[in-house]
C-alpha cells in the first residue's frame, strides 16, 4: 500500500439484484401468491428481468414469505423387521 493513499472502495457486484428487480419479485408474488420461486422467475424473464429462482427465493425469505416445510425421514433409514417364529 502506498503511504498517504486511501484504499479504494469495492465496486458493487454485477450479480446483486437492483431495487427494480427486487420490487418486481415482490409485486409478482403479491399479485399471484400461489406461485413458486421458479414460476416467478419464469414470468419475470418474459417481462425482461433475468432473475434466478434462487434470488426469488432469497427475496421472499427475507420478507418472511417462505413457509418452512418439514421433511419426512427416508423410509429406508428406519429398519422394519417383522418378528416371526419358525414352526
PDB file with one MODEL, atoms N, CA, C and O in Angstrom:
MODEL        1
ATOM      1  N   UNK A   1       0.848  -1.182   0.000  1.00  0.00           N
ATOM      2  CA  UNK A   1       0.000   0.000   0.000  1.00  0.00           C
ATOM      3  C   UNK A   1       0.888   1.237   0.000  1.00  0.00           C
ATOM      4  O   UNK A   1       1.872   1.306   0.737  1.00  0.00           O
ATOM      5  N   UNK A   2       0.545   2.178  -0.802  1.00  0.00           N
ATOM      6  CA  UNK A   2       1.314   3.413  -0.914  1.00  0.00           C
ATOM      7  C   UNK A   2       0.934   4.322   0.250  1.00  0.00           C
ATOM      8  O   UNK A   2      -0.254   4.519   0.507  1.00  0.00           O
ATOM      9  N   UNK A   3       1.936   4.893   0.974  1.00  0.00           N
ATOM     10  CA  UNK A   3       1.610   5.778   2.089  1.00  0.00           C
ATOM     11  C   UNK A   3       0.855   7.020   1.612  1.00  0.00           C
ATOM     12  O   UNK A   3       1.174   7.604   0.577  1.00  0.00           O
ATOM     13  N   UNK A   4      -0.143   7.402   2.388  1.00  0.00           N
ATOM     14  CA  UNK A   4      -0.903   8.606   2.065  1.00  0.00           C
ATOM     15  C   UNK A   4      -2.073   8.355   1.125  1.00  0.00           C
ATOM     16  O   UNK A   4      -2.844   9.278   0.860  1.00  0.00           O
ATOM     17  N   UNK A   5      -2.232   7.136   0.611  1.00  0.00           N
ATOM     18  CA  UNK A   5      -3.356   6.798  -0.283  1.00  0.00           C
ATOM     19  C   UNK A   5      -4.424   6.044   0.500  1.00  0.00           C
ATOM     20  O   UNK A   5      -4.124   5.196   1.341  1.00  0.00           O
ATOM     21  N   UNK A   6      -5.622   6.360   0.214  1.00  0.00           N
ATOM     22  CA  UNK A   6      -6.731   5.651   0.831  1.00  0.00           C
ATOM     23  C   UNK A   6      -7.029   4.392   0.020  1.00  0.00           C
ATOM     24  O   UNK A   6      -6.875   4.397  -1.201  1.00  0.00           O
ATOM     25  N   UNK A   7      -7.450   3.327   0.674  1.00  0.00           N
ATOM     26  CA  UNK A   7      -7.850   2.138  -0.088  1.00  0.00           C
ATOM     27  C   UNK A   7      -9.141   2.421  -0.853  1.00  0.00           C
ATOM     28  O   UNK A   7     -10.061   3.053  -0.333  1.00  0.00           O
ATOM     29  N   UNK A   8      -9.192   1.952  -2.069  1.00  0.00           N
ATOM     30  CA  UNK A   8     -10.389   2.219  -2.885  1.00  0.00           C
ATOM     31  C   UNK A   8     -11.524   1.314  -2.435  1.00  0.00           C
ATOM     32  O   UNK A   8     -11.287   0.203  -1.960  1.00  0.00           O
ATOM     33  N   UNK A   9     -12.743   1.782  -2.581  1.00  0.00           N
ATOM     34  CA  UNK A   9     -13.920   1.009  -2.220  1.00  0.00           C
ATOM     35  C   UNK A   9     -14.218   0.022  -3.335  1.00  0.00           C
ATOM     36  O   UNK A   9     -13.963   0.285  -4.511  1.00  0.00           O
ATOM     37  N   UNK A  10     -14.761  -1.118  -2.939  1.00  0.00           N
ATOM     38  CA  UNK A  10     -15.113  -2.120  -3.928  1.00  0.00           C
ATOM     39  C   UNK A  10     -16.317  -1.652  -4.735  1.00  0.00           C
ATOM     40  O   UNK A  10     -17.240  -1.036  -4.202  1.00  0.00           O
ATOM     41  N   UNK A  11     -16.292  -1.951  -6.019  1.00  0.00           N
ATOM     42  CA  UNK A  11     -17.434  -1.635  -6.876  1.00  0.00           C
ATOM     43  C   UNK A  11     -18.570  -2.599  -6.554  1.00  0.00           C
ATOM     44  O   UNK A  11     -18.306  -3.743  -6.185  1.00  0.00           O
ATOM     45  N   UNK A  12     -19.831  -2.171  -6.683  1.00  0.00           N
ATOM     46  CA  UNK A  12     -20.951  -3.076  -6.417  1.00  0.00           C
ATOM     47  C   UNK A  12     -20.943  -4.237  -7.407  1.00  0.00           C
ATOM     48  O   UNK A  12     -20.551  -4.078  -8.563  1.00  0.00           O
ATOM     49  N   UNK A  13     -21.373  -5.385  -6.949  1.00  0.00           N
ATOM     50  CA  UNK A  13     -21.367  -6.585  -7.767  1.00  0.00           C
ATOM     51  C   UNK A  13     -22.394  -6.491  -8.887  1.00  0.00           C
ATOM     52  O   UNK A  13     -23.477  -5.934  -8.710  1.00  0.00           O
ATOM     53  N   UNK A  14     -22.044  -7.035 -10.023  1.00  0.00           N
ATOM     54  CA  UNK A  14     -22.967  -7.075 -11.161  1.00  0.00           C
ATOM     55  C   UNK A  14     -24.076  -8.083 -10.878  1.00  0.00           C
ATOM     56  O   UNK A  14     -25.176  -7.964 -11.418  1.00  0.00           O
ATOM     57  N   UNK A  15     -23.796  -9.064 -10.044  1.00  0.00           N
ATOM     58  CA  UNK A  15     -24.765 -10.113  -9.745  1.00  0.00           C
ATOM     59  C   UNK A  15     -25.805  -9.702  -8.715  1.00  0.00           C
ATOM     60  O   UNK A  15     -26.814 -10.388  -8.555  1.00  0.00           O
ATOM     61  N   UNK A  16     -25.582  -8.603  -8.020  1.00  0.00           N
ATOM     62  CA  UNK A  16     -26.516  -8.144  -6.995  1.00  0.00           C
ATOM     63  C   UNK A  16     -27.810  -7.642  -7.648  1.00  0.00           C
ATOM     64  O   UNK A  16     -27.775  -6.982  -8.686  1.00  0.00           O
ATOM     65  N   UNK A  17     -28.945  -7.964  -7.030  1.00  0.00           N
ATOM     66  CA  UNK A  17     -30.235  -7.518  -7.556  1.00  0.00           C
ATOM     67  C   UNK A  17     -30.397  -6.016  -7.401  1.00  0.00           C
ATOM     68  O   UNK A  17     -29.986  -5.434  -6.397  1.00  0.00           O
ATOM     69  N   UNK A  18     -30.996  -5.400  -8.397  1.00  0.00           N
ATOM     70  CA  UNK A  18     -31.297  -3.980  -8.307  1.00  0.00           C
ATOM     71  C   UNK A  18     -32.615  -3.806  -7.553  1.00  0.00           C
ATOM     72  O   UNK A  18     -33.349  -4.771  -7.340  1.00  0.00           O
ATOM     73  N   UNK A  19     -32.900  -2.591  -7.160  1.00  0.00           N
ATOM     74  CA  UNK A  19     -34.151  -2.325  -6.451  1.00  0.00           C
ATOM     75  C   UNK A  19     -35.361  -2.608  -7.330  1.00  0.00           C
ATOM     76  O   UNK A  19     -36.383  -3.084  -6.837  1.00  0.00           O
ATOM     77  N   UNK A  20     -35.261  -2.320  -8.634  1.00  0.00           N
ATOM     78  CA  UNK A  20     -36.396  -2.574  -9.526  1.00  0.00           C
ATOM     79  C   UNK A  20     -36.639  -4.073  -9.689  1.00  0.00           C
ATOM     80  O   UNK A  20     -37.788  -4.501  -9.795  1.00  0.00           O
ATOM     81  N   UNK A  21     -35.579  -4.872  -9.709  1.00  0.00           N
ATOM     82  CA  UNK A  21     -35.742  -6.327  -9.800  1.00  0.00           C
ATOM     83  C   UNK A  21     -36.369  -6.879  -8.521  1.00  0.00           C
ATOM     84  O   UNK A  21     -37.261  -7.727  -8.567  1.00  0.00           O
ATOM     85  N   UNK A  22     -35.896  -6.393  -7.398  1.00  0.00           N
ATOM     86  CA  UNK A  22     -36.443  -6.824  -6.109  1.00  0.00           C
ATOM     87  C   UNK A  22     -37.921  -6.445  -6.010  1.00  0.00           C
ATOM     88  O   UNK A  22     -38.738  -7.229  -5.527  1.00  0.00           O
ATOM     89  N   UNK A  23     -38.254  -5.257  -6.463  1.00  0.00           N
ATOM     90  CA  UNK A  23     -39.643  -4.792  -6.427  1.00  0.00           C
ATOM     91  C   UNK A  23     -40.521  -5.620  -7.369  1.00  0.00           C
ATOM     92  O   UNK A  23     -41.673  -5.906  -7.042  1.00  0.00           O
ATOM     93  N   UNK A  24     -39.991  -6.008  -8.532  1.00  0.00           N
ATOM     94  CA  UNK A  24     -40.749  -6.828  -9.482  1.00  0.00           C
ATOM     95  C   UNK A  24     -41.073  -8.195  -8.873  1.00  0.00           C
ATOM     96  O   UNK A  24     -42.169  -8.718  -9.075  1.00  0.00           O
ATOM     97  N   UNK A  25     -40.133  -8.770  -8.134  1.00  0.00           N
ATOM     98  CA  UNK A  25     -40.372 -10.056  -7.471  1.00  0.00           C
ATOM     99  C   UNK A  25     -41.498  -9.920  -6.448  1.00  0.00           C
ATOM    100  O   UNK A  25     -42.405 -10.751  -6.402  1.00  0.00           O
ATOM    101  N   UNK A  26     -41.439  -8.877  -5.634  1.00  0.00           N
ATOM    102  CA  UNK A  26     -42.452  -8.682  -4.593  1.00  0.00           C
ATOM    103  C   UNK A  26     -43.828  -8.404  -5.191  1.00  0.00           C
ATOM    104  O   UNK A  26     -44.833  -8.907  -4.687  1.00  0.00           O
ATOM    105  N   UNK A  27     -43.885  -7.612  -6.258  1.00  0.00           N
ATOM    106  CA  UNK A  27     -45.164  -7.318  -6.900  1.00  0.00           C
ATOM    107  C   UNK A  27     -45.781  -8.556  -7.530  1.00  0.00           C
ATOM    108  O   UNK A  27     -46.992  -8.761  -7.451  1.00  0.00           O
ATOM    109  N   UNK A  28     -44.941  -9.392  -8.162  1.00  0.00           N
ATOM    110  CA  UNK A  28     -45.447 -10.617  -8.786  1.00  0.00           C
ATOM    111  C   UNK A  28     -45.983 -11.568  -7.718  1.00  0.00           C
ATOM    112  O   UNK A  28     -47.011 -12.212  -7.923  1.00  0.00           O
ATOM    113  N   UNK A  29     -45.297 -11.660  -6.585  1.00  0.00           N
ATOM    114  CA  UNK A  29     -45.751 -12.540  -5.508  1.00  0.00           C
ATOM    115  C   UNK A  29     -47.039 -12.019  -4.884  1.00  0.00           C
ATOM    116  O   UNK A  29     -47.907 -12.810  -4.516  1.00  0.00           O
ATOM    117  N   UNK A  30     -47.178 -10.691  -4.758  1.00  0.00           N
ATOM    118  CA  UNK A  30     -48.419 -10.128  -4.221  1.00  0.00           C
ATOM    119  C   UNK A  30     -49.577 -10.370  -5.170  1.00  0.00           C
ATOM    120  O   UNK A  30     -50.691 -10.655  -4.729  1.00  0.00           O
ATOM    121  N   UNK A  31     -49.328 -10.261  -6.475  1.00  0.00           N
ATOM    122  CA  UNK A  31     -50.386 -10.451  -7.468  1.00  0.00           C
ATOM    123  C   UNK A  31     -50.825 -11.908  -7.546  1.00  0.00           C
ATOM    124  O   UNK A  31     -52.012 -12.195  -7.696  1.00  0.00           O
ATOM    125  N   UNK A  32     -49.866 -12.828  -7.444  1.00  0.00           N
ATOM    126  CA  UNK A  32     -50.174 -14.255  -7.543  1.00  0.00           C
ATOM    127  C   UNK A  32     -49.449 -15.012  -6.426  1.00  0.00           C
ATOM    128  O   UNK A  32     -48.357 -15.538  -6.642  1.00  0.00           O
ATOM    129  N   UNK A  33     -50.054 -15.067  -5.229  1.00  0.00           N
ATOM    130  CA  UNK A  33     -49.366 -15.639  -4.070  1.00  0.00           C
ATOM    131  C   UNK A  33     -49.080 -17.138  -4.153  1.00  0.00           C
ATOM    132  O   UNK A  33     -48.228 -17.633  -3.415  1.00  0.00           O
ATOM    133  N   UNK A  34     -49.760 -17.870  -5.025  1.00  0.00           N
ATOM    134  CA  UNK A  34     -49.549 -19.311  -5.106  1.00  0.00           C
ATOM    135  C   UNK A  34     -48.310 -19.683  -5.912  1.00  0.00           C
ATOM    136  O   UNK A  34     -47.929 -20.854  -5.936  1.00  0.00           O
ATOM    137  N   UNK A  35     -47.674 -18.722  -6.572  1.00  0.00           N
ATOM    138  CA  UNK A  35     -46.536 -19.019  -7.439  1.00  0.00           C
ATOM    139  C   UNK A  35     -45.280 -19.345  -6.633  1.00  0.00           C
ATOM    140  O   UNK A  35     -45.013 -18.744  -5.592  1.00  0.00           O
ATOM    141  N   UNK A  36     -44.513 -20.317  -7.144  1.00  0.00           N
ATOM    142  CA  UNK A  36     -43.241 -20.685  -6.528  1.00  0.00           C
ATOM    143  C   UNK A  36     -42.142 -19.763  -7.050  1.00  0.00           C
ATOM    144  O   UNK A  36     -42.371 -18.951  -7.947  1.00  0.00           O
ATOM    145  N   UNK A  37     -40.954 -19.900  -6.481  1.00  0.00           N
ATOM    146  CA  UNK A  37     -39.823 -19.074  -6.919  1.00  0.00           C
ATOM    147  C   UNK A  37     -39.481 -19.351  -8.374  1.00  0.00           C
ATOM    148  O   UNK A  37     -39.141 -18.430  -9.118  1.00  0.00           O
ATOM    149  N   UNK A  38     -39.565 -20.597  -8.783  1.00  0.00           N
ATOM    150  CA  UNK A  38     -39.260 -20.964 -10.166  1.00  0.00           C
ATOM    151  C   UNK A  38     -40.285 -20.362 -11.136  1.00  0.00           C
ATOM    152  O   UNK A  38     -39.924 -19.899 -12.218  1.00  0.00           O
ATOM    153  N   UNK A  39     -41.549 -20.372 -10.747  1.00  0.00           N
ATOM    154  CA  UNK A  39     -42.581 -19.792 -11.602  1.00  0.00           C
ATOM    155  C   UNK A  39     -42.437 -18.273 -11.700  1.00  0.00           C
ATOM    156  O   UNK A  39     -42.602 -17.696 -12.775  1.00  0.00           O
ATOM    157  N   UNK A  40     -42.134 -17.638 -10.586  1.00  0.00           N
ATOM    158  CA  UNK A  40     -41.940 -16.183 -10.589  1.00  0.00           C
ATOM    159  C   UNK A  40     -40.783 -15.818 -11.506  1.00  0.00           C
ATOM    160  O   UNK A  40     -40.878 -14.872 -12.288  1.00  0.00           O
ATOM    161  N   UNK A  41     -39.693 -16.567 -11.409  1.00  0.00           N
ATOM    162  CA  UNK A  41     -38.529 -16.312 -12.252  1.00  0.00           C
ATOM    163  C   UNK A  41     -38.890 -16.427 -13.727  1.00  0.00           C
ATOM    164  O   UNK A  41     -38.483 -15.589 -14.532  1.00  0.00           O
ATOM    165  N   UNK A  42     -39.652 -17.460 -14.088  1.00  0.00           N
ATOM    166  CA  UNK A  42     -40.059 -17.651 -15.477  1.00  0.00           C
ATOM    167  C   UNK A  42     -40.929 -16.519 -15.988  1.00  0.00           C
ATOM    168  O   UNK A  42     -40.741 -16.055 -17.113  1.00  0.00           O
ATOM    169  N   UNK A  43     -41.878 -16.067 -15.180  1.00  0.00           N
ATOM    170  CA  UNK A  43     -42.758 -14.973 -15.595  1.00  0.00           C
ATOM    171  C   UNK A  43     -41.973 -13.666 -15.748  1.00  0.00           C
ATOM    172  O   UNK A  43     -42.209 -12.899 -16.682  1.00  0.00           O
ATOM    173  N   UNK A  44     -41.048 -13.422 -14.832  1.00  0.00           N
ATOM    174  CA  UNK A  44     -40.283 -12.181 -14.906  1.00  0.00           C
ATOM    175  C   UNK A  44     -39.310 -12.182 -16.086  1.00  0.00           C
ATOM    176  O   UNK A  44     -38.979 -11.119 -16.611  1.00  0.00           O
ATOM    177  N   UNK A  45     -38.852 -13.357 -16.508  1.00  0.00           N
ATOM    178  CA  UNK A  45     -37.978 -13.418 -17.684  1.00  0.00           C
ATOM    179  C   UNK A  45     -38.734 -12.989 -18.935  1.00  0.00           C
ATOM    180  O   UNK A  45     -38.161 -12.350 -19.817  1.00  0.00           O
ATOM    181  N   UNK A  46     -40.004 -13.333 -19.017  1.00  0.00           N
ATOM    182  CA  UNK A  46     -40.813 -12.886 -20.161  1.00  0.00           C
ATOM    183  C   UNK A  46     -41.014 -11.375 -20.153  1.00  0.00           C
ATOM    184  O   UNK A  46     -41.254 -10.769 -21.197  1.00  0.00           O
ATOM    185  N   UNK A  47     -40.916 -10.768 -18.967  1.00  0.00           N
ATOM    186  CA  UNK A  47     -41.068  -9.314 -18.847  1.00  0.00           C
ATOM    187  C   UNK A  47     -39.735  -8.576 -18.975  1.00  0.00           C
ATOM    188  O   UNK A  47     -39.695  -7.347 -18.903  1.00  0.00           O
ATOM    189  N   UNK A  48     -38.629  -9.331 -19.167  1.00  0.00           N
ATOM    190  CA  UNK A  48     -37.339  -8.687 -19.387  1.00  0.00           C
ATOM    191  C   UNK A  48     -36.399  -8.683 -18.194  1.00  0.00           C
ATOM    192  O   UNK A  48     -35.296  -8.144 -18.284  1.00  0.00           O
ATOM    193  N   UNK A  49     -36.814  -9.276 -17.071  1.00  0.00           N
ATOM    194  CA  UNK A  49     -35.946  -9.369 -15.902  1.00  0.00           C
ATOM    195  C   UNK A  49     -35.300 -10.746 -15.908  1.00  0.00           C
ATOM    196  O   UNK A  49     -36.007 -11.752 -15.960  1.00  0.00           O
ATOM    197  N   UNK A  50     -33.982 -10.814 -15.856  1.00  0.00           N
ATOM    198  CA  UNK A  50     -33.281 -12.095 -15.812  1.00  0.00           C
ATOM    199  C   UNK A  50     -32.866 -12.372 -14.379  1.00  0.00           C
ATOM    200  O   UNK A  50     -31.770 -12.009 -13.950  1.00  0.00           O
ATOM    201  N   UNK A  51     -33.770 -13.027 -13.640  1.00  0.00           N
ATOM    202  CA  UNK A  51     -33.579 -13.288 -12.216  1.00  0.00           C
ATOM    203  C   UNK A  51     -33.657 -14.793 -12.000  1.00  0.00           C
ATOM    204  O   UNK A  51     -34.564 -15.447 -12.514  1.00  0.00           O
ATOM    205  N   UNK A  52     -32.727 -15.338 -11.255  1.00  0.00           N
ATOM    206  CA  UNK A  52     -32.720 -16.775 -10.998  1.00  0.00           C
ATOM    207  C   UNK A  52     -33.780 -17.128  -9.948  1.00  0.00           C
ATOM    208  O   UNK A  52     -34.167 -16.283  -9.141  1.00  0.00           O
ATOM    209  N   UNK A  53     -34.245 -18.380  -9.965  1.00  0.00           N
ATOM    210  CA  UNK A  53     -35.197 -18.807  -8.931  1.00  0.00           C
ATOM    211  C   UNK A  53     -34.630 -18.695  -7.516  1.00  0.00           C
ATOM    212  O   UNK A  53     -35.367 -18.422  -6.568  1.00  0.00           O
ATOM    213  N   UNK A  54     -33.316 -18.908  -7.375  1.00  0.00           N
ATOM    214  CA  UNK A  54     -32.729 -18.808  -6.034  1.00  0.00           C
ATOM    215  C   UNK A  54     -32.777 -17.369  -5.520  1.00  0.00           C
ATOM    216  O   UNK A  54     -32.969 -17.147  -4.325  1.00  0.00           O
ATOM    217  N   UNK A  55     -32.604 -16.399  -6.406  1.00  0.00           N
ATOM    218  CA  UNK A  55     -32.719 -14.999  -5.984  1.00  0.00           C
ATOM    219  C   UNK A  55     -34.159 -14.668  -5.606  1.00  0.00           C
ATOM    220  O   UNK A  55     -34.395 -13.924  -4.654  1.00  0.00           O
ATOM    221  N   UNK A  56     -35.123 -15.216  -6.348  1.00  0.00           N
ATOM    222  CA  UNK A  56     -36.534 -15.008  -5.997  1.00  0.00           C
ATOM    223  C   UNK A  56     -36.813 -15.578  -4.611  1.00  0.00           C
ATOM    224  O   UNK A  56     -37.509 -14.962  -3.804  1.00  0.00           O
ATOM    225  N   UNK A  57     -36.262 -16.761  -4.346  1.00  0.00           N
ATOM    226  CA  UNK A  57     -36.450 -17.397  -3.041  1.00  0.00           C
ATOM    227  C   UNK A  57     -35.833 -16.548  -1.936  1.00  0.00           C
ATOM    228  O   UNK A  57     -36.450 -16.350  -0.889  1.00  0.00           O
ATOM    229  N   UNK A  58     -34.624 -16.046  -2.161  1.00  0.00           N
ATOM    230  CA  UNK A  58     -33.941 -15.254  -1.128  1.00  0.00           C
ATOM    231  C   UNK A  58     -34.710 -13.978  -0.797  1.00  0.00           C
ATOM    232  O   UNK A  58     -34.810 -13.603   0.371  1.00  0.00           O
ATOM    233  N   UNK A  59     -35.253 -13.309  -1.813  1.00  0.00           N
ATOM    234  CA  UNK A  59     -36.011 -12.075  -1.580  1.00  0.00           C
ATOM    235  C   UNK A  59     -37.275 -12.390  -0.775  1.00  0.00           C
ATOM    236  O   UNK A  59     -37.607 -11.673   0.170  1.00  0.00           O
ATOM    237  N   UNK A  60     -37.978 -13.463  -1.151  1.00  0.00           N
ATOM    238  CA  UNK A  60     -39.188 -13.840  -0.428  1.00  0.00           C
ATOM    239  C   UNK A  60     -38.863 -14.269   1.001  1.00  0.00           C
ATOM    240  O   UNK A  60     -39.620 -13.953   1.919  1.00  0.00           O
ATOM    241  N   UNK A  61     -37.771 -14.972   1.208  1.00  0.00           N
ATOM    242  CA  UNK A  61     -37.393 -15.424   2.547  1.00  0.00           C
ATOM    243  C   UNK A  61     -37.034 -14.245   3.437  1.00  0.00           C
ATOM    244  O   UNK A  61     -37.361 -14.242   4.624  1.00  0.00           O
ATOM    245  N   UNK A  62     -36.361 -13.240   2.872  1.00  0.00           N
ATOM    246  CA  UNK A  62     -36.002 -12.054   3.646  1.00  0.00           C
ATOM    247  C   UNK A  62     -37.247 -11.306   4.125  1.00  0.00           C
ATOM    248  O   UNK A  62     -37.222 -10.678   5.184  1.00  0.00           O
ATOM    249  N   UNK A  63     -38.332 -11.370   3.356  1.00  0.00           N
ATOM    250  CA  UNK A  63     -39.590 -10.720   3.741  1.00  0.00           C
ATOM    251  C   UNK A  63     -40.428 -11.595   4.672  1.00  0.00           C
ATOM    252  O   UNK A  63     -41.441 -11.139   5.202  1.00  0.00           O
ATOM    253  N   UNK A  64     -40.014 -12.850   4.874  1.00  0.00           N
ATOM    254  CA  UNK A  64     -40.781 -13.756   5.720  1.00  0.00           C
ATOM    255  C   UNK A  64     -41.939 -14.409   4.985  1.00  0.00           C
ATOM    256  O   UNK A  64     -42.905 -14.833   5.619  1.00  0.00           O
ATOM    257  N   UNK A  65     -41.866 -14.501   3.673  1.00  0.00           N
ATOM    258  CA  UNK A  65     -42.949 -15.061   2.868  1.00  0.00           C
ATOM    259  C   UNK A  65     -42.722 -16.516   2.491  1.00  0.00           C
ATOM    260  O   UNK A  65     -43.460 -17.056   1.667  1.00  0.00           O
ATOM    261  N   UNK A  66     -41.725 -17.161   3.072  1.00  0.00           N
ATOM    262  CA  UNK A  66     -41.451 -18.562   2.769  1.00  0.00           C
ATOM    263  C   UNK A  66     -41.944 -19.392   3.942  1.00  0.00           C
ATOM    264  O   UNK A  66     -41.583 -19.136   5.091  1.00  0.00           O
ATOM    265  N   UNK A  67     -42.767 -20.383   3.648  1.00  0.00           N
ATOM    266  CA  UNK A  67     -43.314 -21.244   4.673  1.00  0.00           C
ATOM    267  C   UNK A  67     -42.350 -22.412   4.875  1.00  0.00           C
ATOM    268  O   UNK A  67     -42.056 -23.130   3.919  1.00  0.00           O
ATOM    269  N   UNK A  68     -41.851 -22.619   6.099  1.00  0.00           N
ATOM    270  CA  UNK A  68     -40.943 -23.747   6.314  1.00  0.00           C
ATOM    271  C   UNK A  68     -41.689 -25.072   6.165  1.00  0.00           C
ATOM    272  O   UNK A  68     -42.813 -25.225   6.643  1.00  0.00           O
ATOM    273  N   UNK A  69     -41.050 -26.011   5.501  1.00  0.00           N
ATOM    274  CA  UNK A  69     -41.655 -27.326   5.304  1.00  0.00           C
ATOM    275  C   UNK A  69     -40.798 -28.372   5.992  1.00  0.00           C
ATOM    276  O   UNK A  69     -39.574 -28.386   5.862  1.00  0.00           O
ATOM    277  N   UNK A  70     -41.463 -29.241   6.722  1.00  0.00           N
ATOM    278  CA  UNK A  70     -40.718 -30.312   7.389  1.00  0.00           C
ATOM    279  C   UNK A  70     -40.603 -31.485   6.424  1.00  0.00           C
ATOM    280  O   UNK A  70     -41.555 -31.834   5.726  1.00  0.00           O
ATOM    281  N   UNK A  71     -39.440 -32.071   6.401  1.00  0.00           N
ATOM    282  CA  UNK A  71     -39.203 -33.201   5.521  1.00  0.00           C
ATOM    283  C   UNK A  71     -39.436 -34.497   6.287  1.00  0.00           C
ATOM    284  O   UNK A  71     -39.119 -34.595   7.473  1.00  0.00           O
ATOM    285  N   UNK A  72     -39.989 -35.481   5.603  1.00  0.00           N
ATOM    286  CA  UNK A  72     -40.182 -36.792   6.205  1.00  0.00           C
ATOM    287  C   UNK A  72     -38.876 -37.572   6.161  1.00  0.00           C
ATOM    288  O   UNK A  72     -38.064 -37.402   5.251  1.00  0.00           O
ATOM    289  N   UNK A  73     -38.690 -38.419   7.145  1.00  0.00           N
ATOM    290  CA  UNK A  73     -37.491 -39.245   7.165  1.00  0.00           C
ATOM    291  C   UNK A  73     -37.582 -40.288   6.059  1.00  0.00           C
ATOM    292  O   UNK A  73     -38.661 -40.807   5.769  1.00  0.00           O
ATOM    293  N   UNK A  74     -36.460 -40.585   5.453  1.00  0.00           N
ATOM    294  CA  UNK A  74     -36.426 -41.572   4.384  1.00  0.00           C
ATOM    295  C   UNK A  74     -36.834 -42.936   4.938  1.00  0.00           C
ATOM    296  O   UNK A  74     -36.354 -43.337   5.998  1.00  0.00           O
ATOM    297  N   UNK A  75     -37.713 -43.655   4.238  1.00  0.00           N
ATOM    298  CA  UNK A  75     -38.204 -44.921   4.780  1.00  0.00           C
ATOM    299  C   UNK A  75     -37.121 -45.986   4.918  1.00  0.00           C
ATOM    300  O   UNK A  75     -37.259 -46.879   5.755  1.00  0.00           O
ATOM    301  N   UNK A  76     -36.065 -45.927   4.141  1.00  0.00           N
ATOM    302  CA  UNK A  76     -35.020 -46.943   4.215  1.00  0.00           C
ATOM    303  C   UNK A  76     -34.056 -46.727   5.384  1.00  0.00           C
ATOM    304  O   UNK A  76     -33.211 -47.582   5.649  1.00  0.00           O
ATOM    305  N   UNK A  77     -34.173 -45.608   6.077  1.00  0.00           N
ATOM    306  CA  UNK A  77     -33.291 -45.346   7.208  1.00  0.00           C
ATOM    307  C   UNK A  77     -33.783 -46.008   8.495  1.00  0.00           C
ATOM    308  O   UNK A  77     -32.993 -46.224   9.414  1.00  0.00           O
ATOM    309  N   UNK A  78     -35.050 -46.328   8.576  1.00  0.00           N
ATOM    310  CA  UNK A  78     -35.617 -46.970   9.744  1.00  0.00           C
ATOM    311  C   UNK A  78     -35.814 -48.457   9.446  1.00  0.00           C
ATOM    312  O   UNK A  78     -36.539 -48.803   8.513  1.00  0.00           O
ATOM    313  N   UNK A  79     -35.191 -49.330  10.210  1.00  0.00           N
ATOM    314  CA  UNK A  79     -35.376 -50.760   9.933  1.00  0.00           C
ATOM    315  C   UNK A  79     -36.785 -51.218  10.313  1.00  0.00           C
ATOM    316  O   UNK A  79     -37.293 -50.879  11.382  1.00  0.00           O
ATOM    317  N   UNK A  80     -37.389 -51.975   9.445  1.00  0.00           N
ATOM    318  CA  UNK A  80     -38.726 -52.518   9.682  1.00  0.00           C
ATOM    319  C   UNK A  80     -38.628 -54.043   9.601  1.00  0.00           C
ATOM    320  O   UNK A  80     -38.696 -54.632   8.523  1.00  0.00           O
ATOM    321  N   UNK A  81     -38.468 -54.655  10.763  1.00  0.00           N
ATOM    322  CA  UNK A  81     -38.374 -56.109  10.804  1.00  0.00           C
ATOM    323  C   UNK A  81     -39.687 -56.649  11.343  1.00  0.00           C
ATOM    324  O   UNK A  81     -40.246 -56.110  12.298  1.00  0.00           O
ATOM    325  N   UNK A  82     -40.163 -57.691  10.738  1.00  0.00           N
ATOM    326  CA  UNK A  82     -41.372 -58.336  11.220  1.00  0.00           C
ATOM    327  C   UNK A  82     -40.960 -59.588  11.992  1.00  0.00           C
ATOM    328  O   UNK A  82     -40.380 -60.512  11.422  1.00  0.00           O
ATOM    329  N   UNK A  83     -41.259 -59.614  13.276  1.00  0.00           N
ATOM    330  CA  UNK A  83     -40.881 -60.812  14.044  1.00  0.00           C
ATOM    331  C   UNK A  83     -41.764 -62.006  13.659  1.00  0.00           C
ATOM    332  O   UNK A  83     -42.972 -61.875  13.464  1.00  0.00           O
ATOM    333  N   UNK A  84     -41.143 -63.127  13.562  1.00  0.00           N
ATOM    334  CA  UNK A  84     -41.893 -64.340  13.266  1.00  0.00           C
ATOM    335  C   UNK A  84     -41.221 -65.523  13.959  1.00  0.00           C
ATOM    336  O   UNK A  84     -40.043 -65.472  14.311  1.00  0.00           O
ATOM    337  N   UNK A  85     -41.981 -66.561  14.141  1.00  0.00           N
ATOM    338  CA  UNK A  85     -41.458 -67.755  14.775  1.00  0.00           C
ATOM    339  C   UNK A  85     -41.429 -68.889  13.764  1.00  0.00           C
ATOM    340  O   UNK A  85     -42.404 -69.117  13.048  1.00  0.00           O
ATOM    341  N   UNK A  86     -40.318 -69.591  13.706  1.00  0.00           N
ATOM    342  CA  UNK A  86     -40.315 -70.760  12.823  1.00  0.00           C
ATOM    343  C   UNK A  86     -41.185 -71.872  13.424  1.00  0.00           C
ATOM    344  O   UNK A  86     -41.252 -72.033  14.643  1.00  0.00           O
ATOM    345  N   UNK A  87     -41.833 -72.615  12.571  1.00  0.00           N
ATOM    346  CA  UNK A  87     -42.705 -73.694  13.061  1.00  0.00           C
ATOM    347  C   UNK A  87     -42.003 -74.993  13.083  1.00  0.00           C
ATOM    348  O   UNK A  87     -42.588 -76.005  13.468  1.00  0.00           O
TER     349      UNK A  87
ENDMDL
END
